[in-house]
Every structure is written in C-alpha cells, then in structure tokens.
Amino acid sequence: MTRRRVLQGLCAVSFAAAGVAAVGAVGAARRGDGDAPYSTWIESRASRAFDGTTPEVRGMSVAYRVDAHVSLPLGFTSLELWQKPGVGVAVASYHDYRETSGQMIRAFELFSISDPERAQGFDRCGFFREALALSPSGVEWTAYFGAMTSWPEKTLSDARNAANGPQPHTYEAIDGLSAPLETRSSVFQVSTDARLTDPAALWAAVRPQLERKDPRSVKSQTGTPGQPLPSLAFLGALEASLRSAAAHRAKPLAPAATRISFTHNGVVRRLELASMSSDTKRGRKAVAAGLARDAADVFQLRYRILTPGGDTGDFVLWAELPPGTPDDALTPPIPPLAWEMQLRSYLRLDFERTR
C-alpha cells in the first residue's frame, strides 16, 4: 500500500487493496443466496448507528479548515509554489448509543470536501464511517463504510490538466468488517449525477448502487481463537493510540510498544506512535481559540502506518492529552486539534480545528 493511500485513509477515504486472497466469486460475499438484497456491514451489525434519530449516550462534533501547500519536488527537497488557506473543510464526529440488547456502539464519521473556487478548480469529497461494538474488555468488532472521489492524478502536471477539465463525480466505496475471527471488505466504483456536499446525501446516492453493482474486489482473512485478527479499523485504532498516549504521557512508550493492529480492505496493518513531544506554543494558540483547556497538555504526535510488504505511511497530529486519561475502550474519544499529511509528492494538506 502506498503512502498516499494511507494518508487518504486519515481524511475519510479508502485504503488501497494489498496482499490478501480474494473471496471466491466476486459479488458473493454479502448478497447471500439467490437475489437476496445487499447489506453493508454497518447495516447488518449496527443498523441504528447513522440513522440520525438514535438517542445518544454521549457524542461530539468538531470541524476543521483545510489549507493546501503545493510544491515542486526537486530530488531530496521541494520548492513551494503556493499555499492557500481554506481550500476545504472537514467534519469529524462520534456518538455512543445502546442497542436494544444493551450492547454499546460507538459510531465515528469523518467527512471532508474541497472548495473548488479556492482549490484551483479541484472538486473532491469523501466520508468514512466506523461502528464499534464496545465492552469493558475492549472492542469486539468494527464495521466500516467509506466513499471518496476517485483521484488518479499522481503528478503536478496531472493535477493541472485535471483541474482544467470536467470534474468527476466518480467514487471508490469500501464496505468492510474487522473482527477477531474474520475480516472482509468489498470495493465498489460508483458515481453521482451532481456534486454532493454532506455525508448523508452522498450515502443516499451511493447506497442504492450497491444493489446493482458487483464489487471490483472482495477480500478476506480468517482468524482463530488462538490467533485472532484485530477488531479495530483505522479510526478506532487512532483513538486507541491517542488514549494510550495520554495515559502514558509522563513516560512515553517506546515506538514498538505503541503499535496497534487494525485491518482495512482485508489487510492487517499497524499504527505506530513514532514520537510525541509537548507543544505549548500550539497549546497556547488552542487555548486562546477556546479549543483546549491547558496549553501544557497539548502534544505533537508523529505516526507511522506499517503495512506488510508495503511502504510506510507518515503523518503528524496534535492533540490535547489530559493527565489521568483512562486507557479504556469506553473512554470518550480525543479529538485532534490539527494534523498534516503529504497527500501527493506535490501536495501537503493541513487540517486546523475551528470548533
């Protein structure tokens, strides 16, 4: 898996497929026998997670401004050509609720969209959802679904040519499950007739197409009680890492001890906290904006995503890590204050929290 795909996962897009065997016949994984209707993993495991009417136990929503830095790669360095604040926005949220069985479900959603007028004509958007089954002993399973605009441009020249042409409304959608005894995922290509500006509208446009299309790929792995697979997907793994970092902030763990396994698109990956350090300068800025309580609790965290046989993906994140945070799956999530990613060799995106 390439670094650009890893970083796309952080901003509500799908990871690339890599290194696992496909499930038998394409299209057979979730349709059942005969003409049974397609059901996404979130619909079958946590049908009330995103219906908008489910009573919440607790929840939070935060927003980010997206700034762009476009550079010309020059060997081991690069020359910044331009930088533009506010080329898009992102919204992240979570809420906890109880199923009628008493099972606690945590629902994550991350949505991002560009502003074509400020982003040199680029029209890109995507969302990613996870539903996690929580228990006092941890996360039992995660169902996830995401869709993002297809983004084939690899070079600055490609990007310039694409910006001058018609904007696509073609998306890659992924439907998956991470559980100790199985991980499954299906990737679809779908499209919409118009630009959509919120995750509910994008879901409503994409979901019916899953009934009519066979997935482009279907992948799986099987675990055993003795060798279980991870029960986390990416967002759950990131929150578990932030929670652990807060719990160990007085004496940070060595990078190898921070690795949290997760699955995406049928592949087991590991999220590693490479380093963390106090950043009181950013902390004071966050306190002044009403986004943090104590500047001394704001840290910079450098992450790596490790994929078997693939490239390492890197990103940087800032978060307020209050002392005494319980390292427990039922602890409320820690919303990042900011993060940075090198989305392409020529493009870096900075996400700055605004509320």
Salt bridges, closest charged atoms under 4 A:
GLU43 OE2 - ARG207 NE 2.97
ASP67 OD1 - ARG65 NE 2.83
GLU80 OE1 - HIS69 ND1 3.10
ASP96 OD2 - ARG58 NE 2.79
ASP96 OD1 - ARG106 NE 2.76
GLU99 OE1 - ARG48 NH1 3.69
GLU109 OE2 - ARG129 NE 2.60
ASP123 OD1 - ARG195 NE 2.72
GLU153 OE1 - ARG124 NH2 3.03
GLU172 OE1 - ARG5 NH1 3.82
GLU172 OE2 - ARG216 NH1 3.75
GLU182 OE2 - ARG45 NH2 3.89
GLU182 OE1 - ARG184 NE 2.68
GLU211 OE2 - ARG207 NH1 3.29
ASP214 OD1 - ARG31 NE 3.89
GLU272 OE1 - ARG259 NE 2.55
GLU272 OE2 - ARG304 NH2 2.19
ASP297 OD1 - ARG249 NH1 2.70
ASP327 OD1 - ARG243 NE 3.40
ASP350 OD2 - HIS69 NE2 2.97
ASP350 OD2 - ARG348 NH2 2.88
GLU352 OE2 - ARG282 NH1 3.11
